[in-house]
Amino acid sequence: MAEPKLEIQMLHDRVMIKAIEGAGERRSSAGIVIPATAQVAKRLVWGEVVGVGQHVRTVKAGDRVLLATDDQYEVEIGGVAHLVMRERDLHAVASEAAQYGTGLYL
């Protein structure tokens, strides 16, 4: 079932992001489960852009972006938590595929 289109227009340089699940608990390369409460340093999380303002230049709806968890505001739309932040607070945008077949696998 396709997700319904959001009837929200973001303003200026604001970006609305749906956080990708699984950002809390994770596994080490040896298979040890690391709980979300055992964070030593600040971690960046991945999210999916669902709306952009008219002055946003580098991301578009559907892009996967890397962001810090403390640079955001949270809003609930249709029972789903979304994050609102400025475009300049995003750290990276993931590409679908590398141009020459090499690069990071996200």
C-alpha angles and dihedrals in degrees: 000000000000119000115249117255114255114245093210126111112208116217132230113328097345123129126197114212134187108214115235111240121246097049092126116055117034142172130241121229088261091056098256113146112235112198121224090245092062097074115145098181135019110282128209118223134206123242140171120241111235100169140014136192125240094260096052109115111173107042135048136189111292096031119130111230138186117229143166117251094224098055097068148082121221127222129175117225119179092345093305122110115235129183125225120202144143120274091238090061092064114101103199145353119222119225123221095232136354116256095235101028097263134094139070123345108220 
